[in-house]
């Protein structure tokens, strides 16, 4: 998981993401991923694994200036805007 913490307590799921992080470029190159579970992750509480799964991505779109400056100087950029 990237910049995301999850906690299950008393049947409540709490997701914490630091929104001040810059994040990596998305695969499409149109946004920055701030926090991501990188697929389905199991939820675990004090009794063990639960049947629910979480798949979560928090992102922010690139600014017009960032899009105009494509390709960005980011080694994680794999594709340009389409």
KAQUI-V247469 format. One record per residue. N is the residue number from 1. SS is DSSP state (a for helix, b for strand, c for the rest). BURIAL is # if it has 16 or more other ideal C-beta (glycine too) atoms within 10 Angstrom, else .. D_LAST is the distance of its C-alpha to the last C-alpha in Angstrom with 1 decimal. Layout:
n->N ss->SS burial->BURIAL d_last->D_LAST
n->N ss->SS burial->BURIAL d_last->D_LAST
//
This chain:
n->1 ss->c burial->. d_last->27.3
n->2 ss->b burial->. d_last->25.6
n->3 ss->c burial-># d_last->27.3
n->4 ss->c burial-># d_last->28.4
n->5 ss->b burial->. d_last->32.0
n->6 ss->b burial-># d_last->33.4
n->7 ss->b burial->. d_last->37.0
n->8 ss->b burial-># d_last->38.9
n->9 ss->b burial->. d_last->42.3
n->10 ss->c burial->. d_last->44.4
n->11 ss->c burial->. d_last->41.7
n->12 ss->b burial->. d_last->39.3
n->13 ss->b burial->. d_last->36.0
n->14 ss->b burial->. d_last->35.1
n->15 ss->b burial->. d_last->31.6
n->16 ss->b burial->. d_last->31.5
n->17 ss->c burial-># d_last->28.4
n->18 ss->c burial->. d_last->28.8
n->19 ss->c burial->. d_last->26.4
n->20 ss->c burial->. d_last->27.2
n->21 ss->c burial->. d_last->25.4
n->22 ss->c burial->. d_last->22.3
n->23 ss->c burial-># d_last->20.6
n->24 ss->b burial-># d_last->18.2
n->25 ss->b burial-># d_last->14.4
n->26 ss->c burial-># d_last->12.9
n->27 ss->c burial->. d_last->11.5
n->28 ss->c burial->. d_last->7.9
n->29 ss->c burial-># d_last->8.8
n->30 ss->c burial-># d_last->8.7
n->31 ss->b burial-># d_last->12.4
n->32 ss->b burial-># d_last->15.7
n->33 ss->b burial-># d_last->17.8
n->34 ss->b burial-># d_last->21.3
n->35 ss->b burial-># d_last->23.3
n->36 ss->b burial-># d_last->22.8
n->37 ss->c burial-># d_last->25.3
n->38 ss->c burial->. d_last->23.2
n->39 ss->c burial->. d_last->24.2
n->40 ss->c burial->. d_last->27.3
n->41 ss->b burial->. d_last->30.3
n->42 ss->b burial->. d_last->33.8
n->43 ss->b burial->. d_last->35.7
n->44 ss->b burial->. d_last->39.0
n->45 ss->b burial->. d_last->41.9
n->46 ss->c burial->. d_last->45.5
n->47 ss->c burial->. d_last->46.5
n->48 ss->b burial->. d_last->43.8
n->49 ss->b burial->. d_last->40.7
n->50 ss->b burial->. d_last->39.7
n->51 ss->b burial->. d_last->38.1
n->52 ss->b burial->. d_last->35.0
n->53 ss->b burial->. d_last->31.8
n->54 ss->b burial-># d_last->29.1
n->55 ss->c burial->. d_last->25.3
n->56 ss->c burial-># d_last->23.9
n->57 ss->b burial-># d_last->20.9
n->58 ss->b burial-># d_last->21.0
n->59 ss->b burial-># d_last->18.0
n->60 ss->b burial->. d_last->17.3
n->61 ss->b burial->. d_last->14.1
n->62 ss->c burial-># d_last->13.5
n->63 ss->c burial->. d_last->15.3
n->64 ss->a burial->. d_last->14.1
n->65 ss->a burial->. d_last->16.0
n->66 ss->a burial-># d_last->14.3
n->67 ss->a burial->. d_last->10.8
n->68 ss->a burial->. d_last->12.5
n->69 ss->c burial->. d_last->14.1
n->70 ss->c burial->. d_last->11.3
n->71 ss->c burial->. d_last->12.2
n->72 ss->c burial->. d_last->14.5
n->73 ss->c burial->. d_last->17.9
n->74 ss->c burial->. d_last->17.5
n->75 ss->c burial->. d_last->18.7
n->76 ss->c burial->. d_last->17.0
n->77 ss->c burial->. d_last->13.5
n->78 ss->c burial->. d_last->12.3
n->79 ss->c burial->. d_last->8.6
n->80 ss->c burial->. d_last->6.4
n->81 ss->c burial->. d_last->3.8
n->82 ss->c burial->. d_last->0.0
//
